[in-house]
Amino acid sequence: MSCELLSEMSPALDAFVDKQRMRITFAQRYDSFGNIVVVASAVDFDLRVCRDRGSVGIDVSPSNQNDWHLLDRALEFLGIDVKEEEDTDELVKALSANLEKIIGLMKSDLKEIGFIEFEREAVKRCFPVLFEALELREKITGEEI
């Protein structure tokens, strides 16, 4: 059964959820900026799709645990090449092609297999870029950050 809000964000994602017979457990549109959140549940994992100011993000979680992880980070951990800024339809294709691996990951002890540390290191790698941008802005504008 199709979800109108999910279909609005990505027809491919809506089709994936329908094909997997996932149950929509939460769907809401927020007044500001056209933001939308949809959560779909399957036996082995949950999927959360958020549109924030036009940008769509996909997260996965072990079933009924509300422990969300970026789908592209999970795919990267599994050795699946995902380009930065991959569009939603491409992420859906990668999810579909690697569904059993994602389910296996979500059923694992994420700390024990090193996924949690992998996520932490990925976040740390992002900070140098952020700080470089802030320092550059400070030099250009003269405003202290």
WOURKA-V385286 format. One record per helix or strand. SS is the DSSP state (hx for helix, st for strand). FROM is the first residue (numbers start at 1). TO is the last residue. Records with the same first field share a line. If there is no record, write none. Layout:
SS = FROM-TO + FROM-TO
This chain:
hx = 4-9 + 11-19 + 71-77 + 88-97 + 99-107 + 115-141
st = 23-29 + 36-41 + 45-52 + 55-62 + 69-70
